[in-house]
């Protein structure tokens, strides 16, 4: 059985192709989004997903998130008594998704197509493959995220020839690709991006602004639990602006409560340098083609160089 996996910086998902359509597979909590977080408990056992994300606030020294950004590097993360490479942490996420898929489908899952940022280097792609292997998966193919998004929205099913742009701003990475569709073939003409630009950077900017506007003492920066609570409040406020005109961020520290209000205008002002980076991402020539039914996995992908 082969599945498709979106291994994200903030959340990850697993899906299967059934009856001519993709079906997202829920995890053990009944949710299709699994937070890309890992935590080690007091017994040395690993926790993945929502349980690990909740421990970011209560056990910050034993929990980690956003490690996708370090894929392909030698960075080590110490959780409890163990140190992990980025691909080992990613493997724990992939193994959890694999187990969720096997529980839902009732058959062993041995292969996967995993999406990666179009701007990922060869080292980062190799690390992603290594993570899949550590999780017990044969990585049949790595698929660039903007191209996967185009396929998911059915752009390849259009009858007319067209050129379109996919703008993919994730939790930790940013990709933009220009694709051409002609004669039922979808080809990436150019890709650009920034592997260190995403939603996490907007949150970090707002955290800094919170310290300034709410006059939070500098000592709170070394309080891991306070910082995790603040991060969670800022993330929630940022998301809330999609539905309401303004949101409040409020965090308590002992007898003191610090507060900052946020609206769309303030968000745009505070994050102006990040928005400028989105407009000026470094260029990088990419080239890949999607041709129906050209490979054994049935996904139809062929590519030049290391695009996939």
Legacy VTK file of the C-alpha trace (Angstrom):
# vtk DataFile Version 3.0
C-alpha trace
ASCII
DATASET POLYDATA
POINTS 308 float
0.000 0.000 0.000
1.284 3.442 -0.970
0.196 6.680 0.717
0.829 10.380 0.183
2.328 12.393 3.035
2.598 16.132 3.528
5.462 16.449 6.004
5.000 20.025 7.165
6.824 22.362 9.512
3.722 22.972 11.645
1.362 20.108 10.776
1.565 16.900 8.757
-1.064 14.822 6.955
-1.397 11.422 5.310
-3.786 10.493 2.507
-4.656 7.550 0.291
-6.053 7.426 -3.235
-9.387 5.597 -3.269
-12.150 5.378 -5.868
-10.627 8.060 -8.043
-10.106 10.605 -5.261
-7.728 11.370 -2.385
-8.951 10.659 1.139
-7.315 12.219 4.185
-6.730 9.717 6.978
-7.473 10.882 10.544
-5.107 10.135 13.396
-6.048 8.348 16.621
-7.761 11.533 17.868
-9.948 11.716 14.780
-8.069 14.736 13.387
-6.553 14.888 9.907
-3.900 17.416 10.997
-1.109 15.975 13.127
1.103 18.669 14.709
4.746 18.188 13.686
5.896 18.105 17.299
7.896 15.532 19.250
8.295 15.157 22.998
10.057 12.639 25.234
8.309 11.684 28.476
9.864 10.763 31.818
10.107 7.089 30.818
11.977 7.898 27.602
9.017 7.132 25.352
8.334 9.453 22.421
5.107 11.415 22.013
4.022 12.795 18.637
1.302 15.204 17.553
-1.105 17.098 19.766
0.188 15.540 23.006
3.710 16.674 22.131
2.493 20.147 21.151
0.783 20.572 24.526
4.008 19.589 26.285
5.802 22.455 24.531
4.352 24.674 27.263
4.624 22.308 30.223
7.883 20.499 29.328
9.768 22.810 26.923
13.132 21.128 27.557
11.751 17.778 26.444
9.700 18.928 23.460
10.460 20.376 20.037
8.700 21.710 16.947
9.657 23.341 13.620
12.641 20.998 13.138
11.889 20.642 9.419
13.906 23.816 8.893
17.055 21.982 9.951
16.674 19.025 7.576
19.933 18.266 5.822
22.055 19.808 8.592
24.108 18.320 11.442
22.059 20.111 14.092
21.314 18.013 17.176
18.290 18.512 19.423
18.530 17.196 22.986
15.273 15.937 24.478
15.630 14.380 27.901
18.664 12.107 27.792
18.779 11.679 24.010
19.958 13.770 21.101
18.177 13.632 17.743
19.127 14.632 14.200
16.405 16.445 12.204
15.694 13.371 10.086
15.264 11.252 13.222
12.645 13.676 14.559
10.909 13.687 11.167
11.001 9.891 11.158
8.977 9.857 14.385
6.286 11.972 12.681
6.315 9.757 9.596
6.093 6.595 11.700
3.053 7.966 13.540
1.364 8.814 10.225
2.228 5.352 8.905
0.630 3.714 11.954
-2.482 5.877 11.635
-2.826 4.869 7.986
-2.380 1.174 8.768
-5.009 1.356 11.514
-7.494 3.045 9.174
-6.816 0.899 6.111
-6.274 -2.442 7.819
-3.241 -3.285 5.657
0.512 -2.670 5.980
1.736 0.619 4.534
5.182 0.210 2.997
5.561 3.014 0.452
4.951 6.745 0.360
5.124 9.838 -1.803
6.319 12.707 0.394
6.035 16.391 -0.463
8.967 18.754 0.042
9.493 22.479 -0.554
10.478 23.210 -4.149
13.458 25.136 -2.812
14.814 22.193 -0.797
18.459 21.409 -1.568
19.763 17.984 -2.504
20.960 17.467 1.089
17.514 18.313 2.455
15.854 15.932 -0.003
18.244 13.143 0.940
17.497 13.782 4.617
13.758 13.515 3.897
14.295 10.178 2.155
16.385 9.019 5.103
13.569 9.989 7.480
11.153 7.892 5.457
13.470 4.912 5.568
13.923 5.267 9.335
10.132 5.208 9.624
9.950 1.944 7.689
8.773 3.483 4.417
10.118 3.153 0.915
9.997 6.716 -0.405
8.705 6.115 -3.909
9.011 9.770 -4.839
9.556 13.264 -3.438
7.046 15.715 -4.871
7.497 19.476 -4.807
4.842 21.118 -2.637
3.644 23.796 -5.125
3.180 21.140 -7.803
1.328 18.898 -5.352
-0.956 21.839 -4.548
-1.679 22.359 -8.253
-2.573 18.681 -8.641
-4.731 18.728 -5.505
-6.783 21.609 -6.893
-7.244 19.775 -10.199
-5.554 22.373 -12.347
-4.125 19.582 -14.523
-7.692 18.583 -15.511
-8.388 21.819 -17.349
-8.955 21.503 -21.089
-7.285 24.730 -22.160
-3.616 25.606 -22.140
-2.718 27.986 -19.357
0.068 29.352 -17.181
-0.456 29.823 -13.464
1.457 30.647 -10.300
1.370 28.698 -7.024
2.232 30.773 -3.935
2.924 28.437 -1.000
3.661 30.079 2.356
3.874 27.362 4.997
4.774 27.318 8.646
8.520 27.362 8.041
9.188 27.503 4.304
8.095 29.603 1.344
7.823 28.475 -2.280
6.489 30.062 -5.434
6.350 28.256 -8.786
5.229 29.165 -12.286
3.659 26.212 -14.114
2.516 25.684 -17.692
-0.334 23.368 -18.656
-0.426 22.129 -22.241
-1.670 18.934 -23.918
-2.434 17.382 -20.520
1.162 17.927 -19.396
1.987 20.206 -16.467
5.502 21.622 -16.437
7.233 23.803 -13.861
8.917 26.683 -15.648
10.520 28.329 -12.634
10.644 28.009 -8.871
11.796 30.351 -6.165
11.584 30.409 -2.424
13.121 30.742 0.993
13.576 27.779 3.322
13.768 30.112 6.323
10.603 32.117 5.806
7.172 31.056 6.988
4.426 31.550 9.525
6.847 30.888 12.385
8.757 34.043 11.428
5.590 36.144 11.583
4.923 34.768 15.062
8.512 35.504 16.150
8.175 39.091 14.914
4.951 39.575 16.871
6.545 38.065 19.972
9.283 40.705 19.807
6.645 43.405 19.325
4.743 42.070 22.346
7.810 42.508 24.557
8.119 46.109 23.396
4.487 47.220 23.530
3.448 45.302 26.665
6.714 46.260 28.418
7.492 42.680 29.386
10.635 42.342 31.568
13.668 40.934 29.758
13.959 38.164 32.374
10.839 36.545 30.876
12.852 35.692 27.760
14.708 33.030 29.741
11.486 31.552 31.145
10.792 28.697 28.724
7.215 28.192 29.921
6.372 31.889 29.615
7.816 31.986 26.101
5.845 28.920 25.036
2.614 30.407 26.415
3.334 33.679 24.638
4.083 31.872 21.400
0.759 30.015 21.635
-1.201 33.229 22.331
0.447 35.045 19.424
-0.218 32.132 17.067
-3.877 32.068 18.120
-4.253 35.829 17.602
-2.634 35.662 14.174
-5.052 32.935 13.101
-8.038 34.767 14.583
-7.479 37.724 12.246
-8.764 35.534 9.414
-12.248 35.768 10.954
-12.323 38.862 13.172
-11.012 42.440 12.707
-8.874 42.381 15.864
-7.574 39.987 18.506
-5.980 40.308 21.939
-2.809 38.611 23.145
-2.642 38.227 26.923
-0.087 36.349 29.016
0.262 36.186 32.799
3.520 36.044 34.722
2.860 35.636 38.419
0.704 38.540 39.554
1.359 40.528 36.379
-0.648 40.206 33.162
0.712 41.571 29.896
-1.552 42.421 26.963
-1.305 43.600 23.375
-4.085 44.118 20.807
-3.550 43.196 17.186
-5.456 44.080 14.021
-4.728 43.608 10.318
-3.118 47.027 9.898
-0.792 46.439 12.841
0.086 42.966 11.593
0.985 44.346 8.172
3.070 47.128 9.728
4.993 44.905 12.145
5.653 42.228 9.503
6.501 44.590 6.624
10.102 43.259 6.289
8.803 39.692 6.003
6.221 40.709 3.401
9.024 42.372 1.440
10.971 39.113 1.506
7.944 37.332 0.037
8.038 39.711 -2.912
11.786 39.335 -3.433
12.527 35.643 -2.925
15.817 34.557 -4.571
15.383 33.035 -8.018
16.192 29.390 -8.582
15.516 27.584 -11.866
13.401 24.495 -11.381
12.140 22.034 -13.948
9.748 19.141 -13.598
7.002 17.665 -15.713
3.832 15.790 -14.847
2.757 13.327 -17.525
-0.163 10.964 -16.751
0.808 7.331 -16.247
4.534 7.509 -16.853
5.853 5.623 -13.855
5.244 2.467 -11.882
3.667 4.248 -8.939
0.951 5.655 -11.164
1.646 9.233 -10.129
3.046 10.097 -13.530
6.038 12.147 -12.458
9.223 12.541 -14.425
11.850 15.145 -13.633
15.185 16.556 -14.699
17.976 16.888 -12.156
16.938 16.656 -8.516
13.626 18.478 -8.864
11.913 15.442 -7.399
LINES 1 309
308 0 1 2 3 4 5 6 7 8 9 10 11 12 13 14 15 16 17 18 19 20 21 22 23 24 25 26 27 28 29 30 31 32 33 34 35 36 37 38 39 40 41 42 43 44 45 46 47 48 49 50 51 52 53 54 55 56 57 58 59 60 61 62 63 64 65 66 67 68 69 70 71 72 73 74 75 76 77 78 79 80 81 82 83 84 85 86 87 88 89 90 91 92 93 94 95 96 97 98 99 100 101 102 103 104 105 106 107 108 109 110 111 112 113 114 115 116 117 118 119 120 121 122 123 124 125 126 127 128 129 130 131 132 133 134 135 136 137 138 139 140 141 142 143 144 145 146 147 148 149 150 151 152 153 154 155 156 157 158 159 160 161 162 163 164 165 166 167 168 169 170 171 172 173 174 175 176 177 178 179 180 181 182 183 184 185 186 187 188 189 190 191 192 193 194 195 196 197 198 199 200 201 202 203 204 205 206 207 208 209 210 211 212 213 214 215 216 217 218 219 220 221 222 223 224 225 226 227 228 229 230 231 232 233 234 235 236 237 238 239 240 241 242 243 244 245 246 247 248 249 250 251 252 253 254 255 256 257 258 259 260 261 262 263 264 265 266 267 268 269 270 271 272 273 274 275 276 277 278 279 280 281 282 283 284 285 286 287 288 289 290 291 292 293 294 295 296 297 298 299 300 301 302 303 304 305 306 307
